[in-house]
């Protein structure tokens, strides 16, 4: 049965994620990270995609994307993942040996005016949560350095400023732990692909994107045995 076509409307902020097949490493050395950044930047030039933030990890990556037009998100991500797969196998002479990714990318819309800061904190703090660094500036493969003005290597990715500006104490916010509630909400959105926002907004967007099932409790409904 063919997969349903994913709806991707312009004007919304999206968190986009993909993981390596079998949780294996996609990026093993600096050149691997840099090659993927180059692809993200080249995709920007082709489509005009606005990238508000990103973080590349060894076996997965996070992007915060803000497309202008309907279908732009799918167009951009299709080009990025296909191009990366082709170049990955060409560099390793491994064509035909299996998939790089678990499947097609995952994404969910975010109520940007309220959750943009939370989402970007979550993305840029990934290396901190993983225990890879104690200072986010020491992880070069994310948007954090650009956001705090760290001098360092050039990156092919042009960041876009979202309509909600970042707080001046951004470095402190990224290094402070997110609340348990915010982490739980974000991780639930990643698992289920449900909209991230307040209740009314999430229900409205779920209907628009045909994501109503992602807001429903999982499992079979409990059977009322009264009177049986």
HUCOR-V956414 format. One record per residue. N is the residue number from 1. RES is the residue in three letters. SS is DSSP state (a for helix, b for strand, c for the rest). OMEGA is omega in whole degrees, -180 to 180 (NA if undefined). Layout:
{{N/RES/SS/OMEGA} {N/RES/SS/OMEGA}}
This chain:
{{1/UNK/c/-178} {2/UNK/c/179} {3/UNK/c/178} {4/UNK/c/180} {5/UNK/c/-178} {6/UNK/c/177} {7/UNK/c/178} {8/UNK/c/-178} {9/UNK/c/177} {10/UNK/c/176} {11/UNK/c/179} {12/UNK/c/173} {13/UNK/b/-178} {14/UNK/b/164} {15/UNK/b/-178} {16/UNK/b/-174} {17/UNK/b/166} {18/UNK/b/-178} {19/UNK/b/178} {20/UNK/b/176} {21/UNK/a/-179} {22/UNK/a/-180} {23/UNK/a/176} {24/UNK/c/-179} {25/UNK/c/172} {26/UNK/c/-176} {27/UNK/c/-177} {28/UNK/c/-179} {29/UNK/c/-176} {30/UNK/a/-179} {31/UNK/a/178} {32/UNK/a/177} {33/UNK/a/-177} {34/UNK/a/180} {35/UNK/a/179} {36/UNK/a/175} {37/UNK/a/179} {38/UNK/a/179} {39/UNK/a/177} {40/UNK/a/179} {41/UNK/a/179} {42/UNK/a/176} {43/UNK/a/175} {44/UNK/a/-179} {45/UNK/a/-178} {46/UNK/a/-170} {47/UNK/a/-175} {48/UNK/c/-178} {49/UNK/c/175} {50/UNK/c/178} {51/UNK/b/-179} {52/UNK/b/179} {53/UNK/b/178} {54/UNK/b/172} {55/UNK/b/178} {56/UNK/b/177} {57/UNK/c/-175} {58/UNK/c/-176} {59/UNK/c/176} {60/UNK/b/177} {61/UNK/b/178} {62/UNK/b/175} {63/UNK/b/169} {64/UNK/b/-173} {65/UNK/b/-176} {66/UNK/c/-178} {67/UNK/c/179} {68/UNK/c/-169} {69/UNK/c/175} {70/UNK/c/178} {71/UNK/c/-177} {72/UNK/a/180} {73/UNK/a/-179} {74/UNK/a/179} {75/UNK/a/-178} {76/UNK/a/-176} {77/UNK/a/177} {78/UNK/a/-179} {79/UNK/a/-178} {80/UNK/a/-174} {81/UNK/a/178} {82/UNK/a/-180} {83/UNK/a/180} {84/UNK/a/180} {85/UNK/a/-179} {86/UNK/a/-178} {87/UNK/a/178} {88/UNK/a/-178} {89/UNK/a/180} {90/UNK/a/-179} {91/UNK/a/-177} {92/UNK/a/-177} {93/UNK/c/-175} {94/UNK/c/-180} {95/UNK/c/178} {96/UNK/c/-177} {97/UNK/c/178} {98/UNK/c/-177} {99/UNK/c/174} {100/UNK/c/-173} {101/UNK/b/177} {102/UNK/c/-177} {103/UNK/c/178} {104/UNK/c/-175} {105/UNK/c/175} {106/UNK/b/178} {107/UNK/b/172} {108/UNK/b/179} {109/UNK/b/-177} {110/UNK/b/173} {111/UNK/c/-167} {112/UNK/a/-176} {113/UNK/a/-178} {114/UNK/a/-170} {115/UNK/a/179} {116/UNK/a/-178} {117/UNK/a/179} {118/UNK/a/-178} {119/UNK/a/-179} {120/UNK/a/174} {121/UNK/a/-179} {122/UNK/a/-177} {123/UNK/a/-173} {124/UNK/a/179} {125/UNK/c/-179} {126/UNK/a/-180} {127/UNK/a/177} {128/UNK/a/-180} {129/UNK/a/-180} {130/UNK/c/180} {131/UNK/c/-179} {132/UNK/c/179} {133/UNK/c/173} {134/UNK/c/176} {135/UNK/c/-177} {136/UNK/a/179} {137/UNK/a/-180} {138/UNK/a/176} {139/UNK/c/-171} {140/UNK/c/-171} {141/UNK/c/177} {142/UNK/b/-180} {143/UNK/c/-175} {144/UNK/a/-177} {145/UNK/a/178} {146/UNK/a/-177} {147/UNK/a/180} {148/UNK/a/176} {149/UNK/c/178} {150/UNK/c/174} {151/UNK/c/-180} {152/UNK/c/-175} {153/UNK/c/175} {154/UNK/c/177} {155/UNK/c/-179} {156/UNK/c/-176} {157/UNK/c/176} {158/UNK/c/-179} {159/UNK/b/176} {160/UNK/c/177} {161/UNK/c/179} {162/UNK/c/-177} {163/UNK/c/174} {164/UNK/c/-177} {165/UNK/c/178} {166/UNK/c/175} {167/UNK/c/-179} {168/UNK/c/-179} {169/UNK/c/-175} {170/UNK/a/-179} {171/UNK/a/179} {172/UNK/a/-179} {173/UNK/a/-180} {174/UNK/a/-178} {175/UNK/a/175} {176/UNK/c/-180} {177/UNK/c/171} {178/UNK/c/177} {179/UNK/c/179} {180/UNK/a/-180} {181/UNK/a/-180} {182/UNK/a/178} {183/UNK/a/-179} {184/UNK/a/180} {185/UNK/a/-178} {186/UNK/a/-179} {187/UNK/a/176} {188/UNK/a/178} {189/UNK/a/178} {190/UNK/a/-178} {191/UNK/a/-170} {192/UNK/a/-179} {193/UNK/c/-178} {194/UNK/c/178} {195/UNK/c/178} {196/UNK/b/-179} {197/UNK/c/177} {198/UNK/c/-170} {199/UNK/a/-177} {200/UNK/a/-179} {201/UNK/a/-178} {202/UNK/a/180} {203/UNK/a/178} {204/UNK/a/-178} {205/UNK/a/178} {206/UNK/a/178} {207/UNK/a/-179} {208/UNK/a/-177} {209/UNK/a/-177} {210/UNK/c/180} {211/UNK/c/-176} {212/UNK/a/-177} {213/UNK/a/-178} {214/UNK/a/179} {215/UNK/a/-178} {216/UNK/c/176} {217/UNK/c/179} {218/UNK/c/178} {219/UNK/c/180} {220/UNK/c/177} {221/UNK/c/179} {222/UNK/c/-179} {223/UNK/c/178} {224/UNK/c/-177} {225/UNK/c/-179} {226/UNK/c/176} {227/UNK/c/-178} {228/UNK/c/NA}}
